[in-house]
Amino acid sequence: MVVQAFLYGGEVWGCIIPLNTWNALEKIQTMFLRRQLGAKSTTSYWVMLLETSFRSIEILALQRVYGCIKKIKNMSNNRLPHLTWVVG
């Protein structure tokens, strides 16, 4: 549920968010994973992601952006999102 709240509207802002914001989001995800797993503070964030088969919030957001772009490119030529993609 936390990830869905973080990624709300990610298709729009996912590709323009600054690195320090990604770091802040991943810090929250790290704290959540540590509590759920009972892991020590020295446990690597990436190890916890591998252990749980989760993906980082940044990767999930960029996947949404890519999926949205792919969907827009495949729309018919008379749809407004497709037209703005072609013109932009």
C-alpha positions as CSV (number, residue, x, y, z in Angstrom):
1,M,0.0,0.0,0.0
2,V,2.9,2.4,0.7
3,V,4.3,1.9,-2.7
4,Q,1.0,2.6,-4.5
5,A,0.8,5.9,-2.5
6,F,4.3,6.9,-3.5
7,L,3.8,6.0,-7.1
8,Y,0.4,7.8,-7.5
9,G,0.8,9.8,-10.7
10,G,4.2,8.4,-11.3
11,E,3.6,8.3,-15.0
12,V,3.6,12.1,-15.0
13,W,6.4,13.0,-12.6
14,G,8.5,9.8,-12.7
15,C,11.0,11.0,-15.3
16,I,11.6,14.4,-13.8
17,I,12.0,13.8,-10.1
18,P,15.4,14.8,-8.7
19,L,17.9,12.2,-7.3
20,N,17.6,13.5,-3.7
21,T,13.8,12.8,-3.8
22,W,14.4,9.2,-5.0
23,N,16.9,8.8,-2.2
24,A,14.3,10.0,0.4
25,L,11.7,7.6,-1.0
26,E,14.1,4.7,-0.9
27,K,15.1,5.6,2.6
28,I,11.5,5.2,3.7
29,Q,11.3,1.9,1.8
30,T,14.5,0.8,3.5
31,M,13.0,1.5,7.0
32,F,9.9,-0.4,6.1
33,L,11.8,-3.4,4.9
34,R,14.0,-3.4,7.9
35,R,11.0,-3.4,10.2
36,Q,9.2,-6.1,8.3
37,L,12.3,-8.4,8.1
38,G,13.7,-7.6,11.5
39,A,17.0,-6.8,9.7
40,K,20.0,-5.0,11.3
41,S,20.8,-1.4,10.3
42,T,23.9,-2.7,8.6
43,T,21.9,-4.8,6.1
44,S,22.2,-3.5,2.6
45,Y,19.1,-2.1,1.0
46,W,19.8,-4.1,-2.2
47,V,20.1,-7.3,-0.2
48,M,16.7,-6.7,1.4
49,L,15.2,-6.1,-2.0
50,L,16.7,-9.3,-3.4
51,E,15.6,-11.3,-0.4
52,T,12.0,-10.1,-0.7
53,S,11.8,-10.0,-4.5
54,F,10.7,-6.3,-4.2
55,R,11.9,-3.6,-6.7
56,S,13.1,-0.2,-5.8
57,I,10.6,2.6,-5.9
58,E,12.7,4.3,-8.6
59,I,12.5,1.2,-10.9
60,L,8.8,0.8,-10.3
61,A,8.1,4.4,-11.2
62,L,10.3,4.3,-14.3
63,Q,8.5,1.1,-15.4
64,R,5.3,3.0,-15.2
65,V,6.7,5.8,-17.2
66,Y,7.9,3.4,-19.9
67,G,4.5,1.6,-19.9
68,C,2.7,4.9,-20.3
69,I,4.9,6.0,-23.2
70,K,4.5,2.7,-24.9
71,K,0.7,2.9,-24.5
72,I,0.7,6.4,-26.0
73,K,2.9,5.5,-28.9
74,N,0.5,2.6,-29.8
75,M,-2.6,4.7,-29.7
76,S,-4.5,5.6,-32.9
77,N,-3.3,8.7,-34.7
78,N,-6.4,10.7,-33.8
79,R,-6.0,10.4,-30.0
80,L,-4.8,13.6,-28.2
81,P,-2.1,11.9,-26.2
82,H,-0.6,10.4,-29.3
83,L,-0.8,13.7,-31.2
84,T,1.1,15.5,-28.4
85,W,3.7,12.7,-28.4
86,V,4.2,13.1,-32.1
87,V,4.3,17.0,-32.0
88,G,6.4,17.1,-28.8
